[in-house]
C-alpha cells in the first residue's frame, strides 16, 4: 500500500491535462469486444479500474493491449469463455458490463455479483430484469449471476431510477438482439452518448442516446472501428474545486464544459470563476483574498449535480463562509465526513443530508480514503489544510484519477507518494498487468 503526503496551504497555479473519462472508457472497452477484429480506443485513462477491466477481458479471451500510454487496442475475436473471473469482478461495479457482452456474443454468461466502492446497497436487479425481458433465463447461485438464452429478442424495457449501469448493460445486449429494443427512462449521461457513438461507428443502429428513450435496432454483427474517449468530467470538476479550495488559478486542458454545466454553476455560486479560453481549454480561478461562499446543492442524475462530485464539493464547502446544505439522493456516501472532521471540518449528517458550517481553516491529520471520490475529497481538504496530511487507501483514489500526485505537483502542490516497506506501492501508471503497456525509465 502507499500513502499520499500533502503539505497544504499553497495556491495551485498552472496547467493540467484532464484524462479520458474512466466511466466511459470501461463501457467502451466492453463494447469494443462485441466485434471480431481490432478496435482502437484513444484517450483511454491509465488508471486502476481500466487495468482491472483489461484483465477481465483477457480472461474471457479478448485481446486488450495498450500500444501507447493512452491508446488501447481491443479485439473480441477470441472471446470464448462465458465465466468472468470472480476476484477481478469483485473489485469494481462496472465489471458487470461483461454480462451484456457475453449474452450478446455467446448467449450465455456466468458473472460474479460485482463489488466496488462501499456506497450502500446497490443490487443489480434492474440489469437482471432487463436481461429476462430480452429473453434470457437468469439465476443467482453461489455468488454468480447465470444467464442463458437461445436467442435475444427486442422489447420495450422501463429502467428504474434511470440507472447508468443498467442502461449500458442493456445497450450492449440489445445491439446484437433480434428486432427492436426501446429503453424507457434511460440514463442520459454523456458516457451513454459516448457508448452509442462507438457502437454506431461499429455498425449498430442506436437512436435517442442522451434522451430518456433509446431505440436499438438489432444487427447481426459489428465491425472494428477507431474512437476517442470523451474527457473525464468528474476529474475536471475535481481540479476546478482544487483551484477554488486553495485560492488558486488553474487552466484545464481537454475539458468538455457542456458536460459540467450544473456543477460549474454551483462552483460559481461559491465565488469560483470558470471561463472557457478556447475549445477544450478552461480556466478556473478565484481571487486569493476572497473567501469562498456557502451554497446548497442536491445530487441528481445527469444533467443534475453528479453524485461523484459531491464528496469533493463538501470538502470545498467545509472552508466556505457560511452554512451549506448538501443532500445526496443517489448513494449512501457520507462516510468520508468523519475523516474531514479529523481535519477540523464542522459537518453534521442527518440521514441523506450534510449540514456544512464553513471553518476558517483545516489542519493536517492522518486520514483514510474510504472510496474513490471520498479519497478525492480528502486530497482537496489536504491541499487547503495547514500542516501535513497523510492519506492512506491511495489505491482507491488510483481507481479513477490518473497520476494524481504528478498532476497536482505540476500545478504547485507539495505532494508525494510514499511507499510501504515492501515497496509495492507506486503510481497507478506503473501497475503491472500482463499484456499492458508500461512506461520505461526513459519515458
ChimeraX attribute file (.defattr): number of C-alpha atoms within 10 A of each C-alpha:
attribute: neighborCount
match mode: 1-to-1
recipient: residues
	/A:1	15
	/A:2	19
	/A:3	23
	/A:4	20
	/A:5	21
	/A:6	26
	/A:7	21
	/A:8	24
	/A:9	22
	/A:10	17
	/A:11	20
	/A:12	26
	/A:13	20
	/A:14	16
	/A:15	19
	/A:16	19
	/A:17	16
	/A:18	26
	/A:19	26
	/A:20	24
	/A:21	24
	/A:22	29
	/A:23	22
	/A:24	22
	/A:25	28
	/A:26	23
	/A:27	23
	/A:28	27
	/A:29	26
	/A:30	29
	/A:31	29
	/A:32	32
	/A:33	30
	/A:34	30
	/A:35	23
	/A:36	18
	/A:37	19
	/A:38	20
	/A:39	25
	/A:40	21
	/A:41	22
	/A:42	20
	/A:43	21
	/A:44	26
	/A:45	29
	/A:46	29
	/A:47	24
	/A:48	24
	/A:49	26
	/A:50	20
	/A:51	23
	/A:52	19
	/A:53	26
	/A:54	26
	/A:55	22
	/A:56	22
	/A:57	24
	/A:58	22
	/A:59	18
	/A:60	19
	/A:61	17
	/A:62	24
	/A:63	22
	/A:64	27
	/A:65	21
	/A:66	21
	/A:67	14
	/A:68	14
	/A:69	17
	/A:70	17
	/A:71	19
	/A:72	25
	/A:73	21
	/A:74	30
	/A:75	24
	/A:76	26
	/A:77	15
	/A:78	14
	/A:79	22
	/A:80	14
	/A:81	17
	/A:82	23
	/A:83	19
	/A:84	23
	/A:85	17
	/A:86	16
	/A:87	12
	/A:88	17
	/A:89	24
	/A:90	17
	/A:91	17
	/A:92	18
	/A:93	17
	/A:94	21
	/A:95	30
	/A:96	25
	/A:97	26
	/A:98	29
	/A:99	29
	/A:100	28
	/A:101	29
	/A:102	28
	/A:103	26
	/A:104	24
	/A:105	21
	/A:106	17
	/A:107	20
	/A:108	24
	/A:109	26
	/A:110	25
	/A:111	25
	/A:112	24
	/A:113	20
	/A:114	23
	/A:115	17
	/A:116	17
	/A:117	16
	/A:118	14
	/A:119	14
	/A:120	9
	/A:121	8
	/A:122	12
	/A:123	10
	/A:124	16
	/A:125	11
	/A:126	19
	/A:127	23
	/A:128	23
	/A:129	18
	/A:130	23
	/A:131	26
	/A:132	16
	/A:133	18
	/A:134	23
	/A:135	19
	/A:136	23
	/A:137	16
	/A:138	18
	/A:139	12
	/A:140	14
	/A:141	11
	/A:142	8
	/A:143	12
	/A:144	17
	/A:145	20
	/A:146	21
	/A:147	24
	/A:148	20
	/A:149	19
	/A:150	12
	/A:151	17
	/A:152	24
	/A:153	19
	/A:154	23
	/A:155	19
	/A:156	16
	/A:157	20
	/A:158	17
	/A:159	22
	/A:160	15
	/A:161	13
	/A:162	20
	/A:163	17
	/A:164	17
	/A:165	21
	/A:166	27
	/A:167	25
	/A:168	25
	/A:169	24
	/A:170	27
	/A:171	28
	/A:172	30
	/A:173	29
	/A:174	33
	/A:175	32
	/A:176	26
	/A:177	27
	/A:178	17
	/A:179	15
	/A:180	18
	/A:181	25
	/A:182	22
	/A:183	25
	/A:184	18
	/A:185	18
	/A:186	26
	/A:187	29
	/A:188	22
	/A:189	20
	/A:190	22
	/A:191	28
	/A:192	23
	/A:193	19
	/A:194	21
	/A:195	26
	/A:196	26
	/A:197	18
	/A:198	22
	/A:199	26
	/A:200	16
	/A:201	16
	/A:202	21
	/A:203	18
	/A:204	22
	/A:205	18
	/A:206	21
	/A:207	17
	/A:208	16
	/A:209	24
	/A:210	19
	/A:211	15
	/A:212	14
	/A:213	20
	/A:214	22
	/A:215	21
	/A:216	27
	/A:217	18
	/A:218	22
	/A:219	16
	/A:220	10
	/A:221	16
	/A:222	21
	/A:223	18
	/A:224	22
	/A:225	19
	/A:226	14
	/A:227	20
	/A:228	16
	/A:229	23
	/A:230	25
	/A:231	28
	/A:232	25
	/A:233	27
	/A:234	23
	/A:235	25
	/A:236	25
	/A:237	24
	/A:238	24
	/A:239	24
	/A:240	26
	/A:241	28
	/A:242	30
	/A:243	28
	/A:244	32
	/A:245	32
	/A:246	27
	/A:247	24
	/A:248	23
	/A:249	25
	/A:250	25
	/A:251	22
	/A:252	22
	/A:253	20
	/A:254	20
	/A:255	24
	/A:256	19
	/A:257	19
	/A:258	11
	/A:259	19
	/A:260	19
	/A:261	14
	/A:262	14
	/A:263	24
	/A:264	22
	/A:265	14
	/A:266	16
	/A:267	24
	/A:268	17
	/A:269	15
	/A:270	21
	/A:271	18
	/A:272	27
	/A:273	19
	/A:274	20
	/A:275	14
	/A:276	15
	/A:277	12
	/A:278	9
	/A:279	11
	/A:280	14
	/A:281	18
	/A:282	22
	/A:283	19
	/A:284	25
	/A:285	25
	/A:286	22
	/A:287	14
	/A:288	14
	/A:289	7
	/A:290	10
	/A:291	18
	/A:292	27
	/A:293	20
	/A:294	21
	/A:295	19
	/A:296	15
	/A:297	18
	/A:298	17
	/A:299	20
	/A:300	14
	/A:301	17
	/A:302	18
	/A:303	18
	/A:304	15
	/A:305	21
	/A:306	21
	/A:307	22
	/A:308	21
	/A:309	22
	/A:310	24
	/A:311	26
	/A:312	25
	/A:313	24
	/A:314	29
	/A:315	30
	/A:316	28
	/A:317	33
	/A:318	30
	/A:319	28
	/A:320	25
	/A:321	17
	/A:322	15
	/A:323	19
	/A:324	21
	/A:325	19
	/A:326	21
	/A:327	20
	/A:328	21
	/A:329	14
	/A:330	16
	/A:331	15
	/A:332	15
	/A:333	22
	/A:334	19
	/A:335	16
	/A:336	21
	/A:337	22
	/A:338	16
	/A:339	21
	/A:340	26
	/A:341	17
	/A:342	15
	/A:343	21
	/A:344	19
	/A:345	25
	/A:346	19
	/A:347	23
	/A:348	15
	/A:349	16
	/A:350	10
	/A:351	10
	/A:352	15
	/A:353	16
	/A:354	18
	/A:355	19
	/A:356	27
	/A:357	19
	/A:358	24
	/A:359	17
	/A:360	11
	/A:361	16
	/A:362	26
	/A:363	21
	/A:364	24
	/A:365	21
	/A:366	14
	/A:367	23
	/A:368	19
	/A:369	23
	/A:370	21
	/A:371	22
	/A:372	22
	/A:373	27
	/A:374	28
	/A:375	26
	/A:376	29
	/A:377	27
	/A:378	25
	/A:379	30
	/A:380	26
	/A:381	33
	/A:382	32
	/A:383	28
	/A:384	29
	/A:385	25
	/A:386	18
	/A:387	15
	/A:388	19
	/A:389	25
	/A:390	21
	/A:391	23
	/A:392	20
	/A:393	18
	/A:394	24
	/A:395	21
	/A:396	21
	/A:397	24
	/A:398	23
	/A:399	24
	/A:400	26
	/A:401	27
	/A:402	22
	/A:403	19
	/A:404	22
	/A:405	19
	/A:406	15
	/A:407	18
	/A:408	22
	/A:409	15
	/A:410	16
	/A:411	20
	/A:412	15
	/A:413	22
	/A:414	18
	/A:415	24
	/A:416	17
	/A:417	19
	/A:418	17
	/A:419	15
	/A:420	12
	/A:421	9
	/A:422	7
	/A:423	10
	/A:424	10
	/A:425	18
	/A:426	19
	/A:427	20
	/A:428	22
	/A:429	18
	/A:430	17
	/A:431	19
	/A:432	11
	/A:433	14
	/A:434	13
	/A:435	14
	/A:436	20
	/A:437	20
	/A:438	18
	/A:439	12
	/A:440	7
	/A:441	5
	/A:442	4
	/A:443	6
